[in-house]
């Protein structure tokens, strides 16, 4: 029988389940991450004119060369991170949906390969994308509006309006984490139960609300762990690329980003899936046979 999970169970379980299904998880994440991260790295190859720190130390003229190249370089270093960020963000709901299928099955003693998991997420692509857009609008829409009010107040010289905008921005910023906690299980709910975007959001909020604070803690801790892991894995390749020069070493940046995201994103998706399963066990007395049947039916 399934049992309620505490924070340690969820974090440890996510690592364990991802490790146990590493081939399927790597294939799922790699389908999206490899092309997007390599493209993003290539678009950044003109950073610092492509000249590395080692070149600057060994050749004083390299600094002048860098300045000349920077003056005439294209917009790659500017638009590269923007394009990379957008592509990665758009891929996230599909990665999370497919990995949630693998993790949920593994937690129940079943095995699902990358192909069936991607197919299951593909069937719900519109729901995953729609819910992702709606959740982020709810999370960041008020913050953007508040910042706009603050900027408008500053431009018009209206101190009260600027202060109001700052206060609203602080409130909107503080509200992001609670909203994230309520909607953390949207992707697993959509893929496992075959829901639409609104239904998936409602389902996640209904399951997460009774244990809001533990869920918030698990979401924050997993997010911090993923950030630390991502930074650690990408630090060395990115540092080497800056030392050598981006014109020659931009693939290192791409490889570092791929490695970082191949670990961090599946871990976060695993935590979200276990929170979803735990929510159903606690609120519905959900048993093994019923969830296994749902997984089989949604594949």
C-alpha positions as CSV (number, residue, x, y, z in Angstrom):
1,X,0.0,0.0,0.0
2,X,1.0,3.6,-0.6
3,X,1.8,5.6,2.5
4,X,2.1,9.3,3.4
5,X,5.5,10.8,2.7
6,X,7.4,13.4,4.7
7,X,9.9,15.9,3.3
8,X,12.9,13.5,3.6
9,X,10.9,10.7,1.9
10,X,10.0,13.1,-1.0
11,X,13.5,14.4,-1.6
12,X,15.2,11.0,-1.2
13,X,12.4,9.3,-3.2
14,X,12.8,11.8,-6.1
15,X,16.6,11.1,-6.3
16,X,16.1,7.4,-6.0
17,X,13.3,7.2,-8.6
18,X,15.2,9.4,-11.1
19,X,18.4,7.2,-10.6
20,X,16.4,4.0,-11.0
21,X,15.0,5.3,-14.3
22,X,17.9,7.3,-15.5
23,X,17.9,6.0,-19.1
24,X,14.2,7.0,-19.7
25,X,14.7,10.3,-17.8
26,X,17.8,11.3,-19.7
27,X,16.2,10.5,-23.1
28,X,13.1,12.5,-22.2
29,X,15.0,15.6,-21.0
30,X,17.7,15.2,-23.7
31,X,15.1,15.4,-26.5
32,X,14.3,19.0,-25.5
33,X,17.5,20.1,-23.7
34,X,20.3,19.1,-26.1
35,X,19.2,21.2,-29.1
36,X,18.0,24.2,-27.1
37,X,21.1,24.5,-24.9
38,X,23.5,24.1,-27.8
39,X,21.7,26.7,-29.8
40,X,21.7,29.1,-26.8
41,X,25.4,28.5,-26.3
42,X,26.2,29.2,-30.0
43,X,24.3,32.4,-29.9
44,X,26.5,33.6,-27.0
45,X,29.8,32.8,-28.8
46,X,30.5,36.6,-29.3
47,X,30.5,37.4,-25.6
48,X,33.6,39.5,-24.8
49,X,34.2,39.4,-28.5
50,X,34.9,35.7,-28.3
51,X,38.3,36.5,-26.6
52,X,39.2,34.5,-23.5
53,X,40.8,35.7,-20.3
54,X,43.9,33.7,-21.0
55,X,44.3,35.5,-24.3
56,X,44.0,38.8,-22.5
57,X,46.7,37.9,-20.0
58,X,49.1,36.6,-22.6
59,X,48.5,39.3,-25.2
60,X,47.7,42.9,-24.3
61,X,46.5,43.5,-27.8
62,X,43.7,41.0,-27.2
63,X,41.9,43.5,-25.1
64,X,41.9,46.0,-27.9
65,X,40.8,43.3,-30.3
66,X,37.9,42.4,-27.9
67,X,36.8,46.0,-27.8
68,X,36.8,46.3,-31.5
69,X,34.8,43.1,-32.0
70,X,32.4,44.1,-29.3
71,X,31.7,47.4,-31.1
72,X,30.6,45.5,-34.2
73,X,29.3,42.3,-32.9
74,X,25.8,41.2,-33.7
75,X,22.9,40.8,-31.2
76,X,23.7,37.1,-30.5
77,X,25.0,37.7,-26.9
78,X,21.9,39.7,-26.2
79,X,19.2,37.6,-27.8
80,X,20.9,34.3,-27.1
81,X,20.0,34.1,-23.4
82,X,16.5,35.4,-24.2
83,X,15.9,32.7,-26.9
84,X,17.4,30.0,-24.7
85,X,15.3,31.0,-21.7
86,X,12.1,31.0,-23.8
87,X,12.8,27.6,-25.4
88,X,13.8,26.1,-22.0
89,X,10.7,27.4,-20.3
90,X,8.4,26.2,-23.1
91,X,10.0,22.7,-22.9
92,X,9.6,22.5,-19.1
93,X,5.9,21.5,-19.0
94,X,6.5,18.7,-21.5
95,X,9.6,17.5,-19.7
96,X,7.8,17.6,-16.4
97,X,4.7,15.8,-17.8
98,X,6.7,13.0,-19.4
99,X,9.0,12.5,-16.4
100,X,6.0,12.5,-14.0
101,X,4.6,9.5,-16.0
102,X,7.9,7.6,-15.5
103,X,8.3,8.6,-11.8
104,X,4.7,7.8,-10.9
105,X,4.9,4.4,-12.6
106,X,8.2,3.6,-10.9
107,X,6.9,4.6,-7.5
108,X,4.1,2.0,-8.0
109,X,6.5,-0.7,-9.1
110,X,5.9,-0.3,-12.8
111,X,8.3,0.6,-15.6
112,X,7.6,3.0,-18.5
113,X,10.1,3.8,-21.2
114,X,10.8,7.2,-22.7
115,X,8.7,6.6,-25.8
116,X,5.4,5.9,-24.0
117,X,6.1,8.7,-21.5
118,X,6.7,11.2,-24.2
119,X,3.6,9.9,-26.1
120,X,1.5,10.4,-23.0
121,X,2.8,13.9,-22.5
122,X,2.3,14.6,-26.2
123,X,-1.4,13.7,-25.9
124,X,-1.8,16.4,-23.3
125,X,0.6,19.0,-24.9
126,X,-2.1,21.7,-25.1
127,X,-3.1,21.2,-21.5
128,X,0.5,21.2,-20.3
129,X,1.3,24.4,-22.3
130,X,-1.9,26.1,-21.4
131,X,-1.6,25.4,-17.7
132,X,2.1,26.5,-17.8
133,X,1.1,29.9,-19.3
134,X,-1.8,30.4,-16.9
135,X,0.2,29.5,-13.8
136,X,3.0,31.9,-14.7
137,X,0.5,34.7,-15.5
138,X,-1.0,34.2,-12.1
139,X,2.5,34.1,-10.5
140,X,4.2,37.0,-12.3
141,X,1.4,39.1,-13.8
142,X,0.6,41.1,-10.7
143,X,4.4,41.6,-10.1
144,X,4.8,43.0,-13.6
145,X,1.8,45.3,-13.2
146,X,3.2,46.6,-9.9
147,X,6.6,47.3,-11.3
148,X,4.9,49.2,-14.1
149,X,3.1,51.3,-11.6
150,X,6.3,52.0,-9.7
151,X,8.1,53.0,-12.9
152,X,5.2,55.2,-14.0
153,X,5.2,56.9,-10.7
154,X,9.0,57.5,-10.9
155,X,8.7,58.9,-14.5
156,X,5.8,61.2,-13.7
157,X,7.5,62.3,-10.5
158,X,4.6,61.1,-8.4
159,X,6.1,59.8,-5.1
160,X,2.8,58.3,-3.8
161,X,2.3,56.3,-7.0
162,X,5.9,55.1,-7.0
163,X,5.6,54.0,-3.3
164,X,2.3,52.3,-4.1
165,X,3.9,50.4,-6.9
166,X,6.8,49.3,-4.7
167,X,4.5,48.1,-2.0
168,X,2.4,46.2,-4.5
169,X,5.5,44.7,-6.0
170,X,6.7,43.5,-2.6
171,X,3.3,41.9,-2.0
172,X,3.1,40.3,-5.4
173,X,6.7,39.0,-5.0
174,X,5.8,37.4,-1.7
175,X,2.7,35.8,-3.2
176,X,4.7,33.9,-5.9
177,X,5.8,31.1,-3.5
178,X,2.4,30.3,-2.2
179,X,1.0,30.2,-5.7
180,X,3.9,28.0,-6.8
181,X,3.1,25.6,-4.0
182,X,-0.6,25.3,-4.9
183,X,0.2,24.5,-8.5
184,X,3.3,22.4,-8.1
185,X,1.4,19.2,-9.1
186,X,-0.3,20.5,-12.2
187,X,1.8,18.5,-14.7
188,X,1.5,15.1,-12.9
189,X,-2.3,15.7,-12.5
190,X,-2.7,16.5,-16.2
191,X,-0.7,13.5,-17.5
192,X,-1.8,10.9,-15.0
193,X,-5.5,11.8,-15.0
194,X,-5.8,13.1,-18.5
195,X,-7.1,16.6,-17.5
196,X,-7.4,19.9,-19.2
197,X,-5.4,23.0,-18.2
198,X,-8.0,24.5,-15.8
199,X,-8.9,21.1,-14.4
200,X,-5.3,20.3,-13.8
201,X,-4.7,23.6,-12.0
202,X,-7.8,23.0,-9.8
203,X,-6.8,19.4,-9.1
204,X,-3.3,20.5,-8.0
205,X,-4.6,23.2,-5.8
206,X,-7.2,20.9,-4.2
207,X,-4.6,18.3,-3.4
208,X,-1.9,20.6,-2.2
209,X,-4.1,23.0,-0.1
210,X,-4.7,20.7,2.9
211,X,-0.9,20.4,3.5
212,X,0.1,23.8,2.2
213,X,3.0,24.5,4.5
214,X,4.8,21.1,4.1
215,X,4.2,21.3,0.3
216,X,5.6,24.9,0.2
217,X,8.7,23.7,2.2
218,X,9.3,20.8,-0.1
219,X,8.9,23.0,-3.2
220,X,11.3,25.6,-1.9
221,X,13.9,23.1,-0.7
222,X,13.8,21.1,-3.9
223,X,14.1,24.3,-5.9
224,X,17.2,25.4,-3.9
225,X,18.8,22.0,-4.2
226,X,18.2,22.0,-7.9
227,X,19.7,25.4,-8.2
228,X,22.8,24.4,-6.3
229,X,23.2,21.2,-8.3
230,X,22.7,23.1,-11.6
231,X,25.3,25.8,-10.6
232,X,27.8,23.2,-9.5
233,X,27.6,21.1,-12.7
234,X,27.7,24.1,-15.0
235,X,30.4,26.1,-13.2
236,X,33.5,24.3,-14.5
237,X,32.5,24.2,-18.2
238,X,31.4,27.8,-18.2
239,X,34.6,29.0,-16.4
240,X,36.7,27.1,-18.9
241,X,34.8,28.6,-21.8
242,X,35.4,32.1,-20.5
243,X,39.1,31.4,-20.0
244,X,39.6,29.9,-23.4
245,X,37.3,32.2,-25.3
246,X,33.7,31.7,-26.4
247,X,34.6,31.6,-30.2
248,X,36.4,28.3,-29.6
249,X,34.7,27.0,-26.4
250,X,31.0,27.8,-26.8
251,X,30.2,24.1,-26.9
252,X,31.5,23.8,-23.4
253,X,28.8,26.2,-22.2
254,X,26.2,24.1,-24.0
255,X,27.5,20.9,-22.5
256,X,27.6,22.4,-19.0
257,X,24.0,23.6,-19.3
258,X,22.8,20.3,-20.6
259,X,24.5,18.4,-17.8
260,X,23.0,20.8,-15.2
261,X,19.5,20.6,-16.5
262,X,19.6,16.9,-17.1
263,X,19.9,16.5,-13.3
264,X,18.0,19.5,-11.9
265,X,14.9,19.4,-14.0
266,X,14.1,15.7,-13.6
267,X,14.6,16.1,-9.8
268,X,12.1,18.9,-9.6
269,X,9.7,17.0,-11.7
270,X,10.2,13.9,-9.5
271,X,9.4,16.0,-6.4
272,X,6.3,17.4,-8.0
273,X,5.1,13.9,-8.9
274,X,5.7,12.5,-5.4
275,X,3.8,15.5,-3.9
276,X,0.9,14.7,-6.2
277,X,0.9,11.0,-5.2
278,X,1.2,11.9,-1.5
279,X,-1.7,14.4,-1.9
280,X,-3.9,11.7,-3.3
281,X,-2.9,9.1,-0.7
282,X,-3.7,11.6,2.2
283,X,-6.9,13.1,0.9
284,X,-8.4,10.2,-1.0
285,X,-6.9,7.0,0.5
286,X,-5.6,6.3,-2.9
287,X,-4.5,2.7,-3.4
288,X,-1.9,1.0,-5.6
289,X,-4.2,-0.7,-7.9
290,X,-6.3,2.3,-8.8
291,X,-3.3,4.5,-9.6
292,X,-1.7,1.7,-11.6
293,X,-4.9,1.4,-13.6
294,X,-4.9,5.2,-14.2
295,X,-1.3,5.1,-15.4
296,X,-2.1,2.2,-17.8
297,X,-5.1,4.0,-19.1
298,X,-3.4,7.3,-19.7
299,X,-0.4,5.8,-21.6
